Amino acid sequence: MKITQTPLVILNFKTYLESTGEKALHLARALEQVSEETGVTMAAAPQGADLRMLSQEVKIPILAQHIDPVDAGGHTGSMLLECAKDAGASGALINHSEQRMQLADIDMVVSKINAANLTSVVCTNNIQTSAAAAAMKPDFVAIEPPELIGSGISVSQAEPEIVEGSVASIKDVNSNVRVLCGAGISTGDDMKSALELGSEGVLLASGIILAPDPKQALLDLVSKI
């Protein structure tokens, strides 16, 4: 099922121990509780080994962190879309800054995800790449200048012109593609600014995962919208 409701918060679990295994389930349950309490759509992107467990235990959308541009066969170590879907994934992140892909490969994966009626979220690092990604018809483009990832400095605050410019370029190419703001997002002010600049949600990670109380951090994140 595609994610349709915004504003959207996607929490990328990355490979932190705080978001692995049983701790991943606790974090997903916190996302689910905050979504139910606030009405804001929350999604989790756990490691591949945790996809099935989370999909079975919580009702929020679960996304794969990466899908490889391969078809079924001899591709040891790859993440196959069909496997992620069977595990319950609602879609996937594509071209994250920690898992960069060639444009042709991004296009192939977006096409496969769209054909499977799942949600495609392409991560980009600048205005030009955002426009190119929009032409591939993903559901979302998530803007993440790499120098701000994990910095605690949000792109909506430090480089608002990238968000505004990316939103404009994306909408010029394909008005149906929705924009998410990533990199350094962690506070209610960050999310409020991101929405004011034209995005329809955020993609975040360490600011929530490593917080002393992730649920409270999530509540604070959506407190000003």
Disulfide bonds with the S-S distance in Angstrom:
none
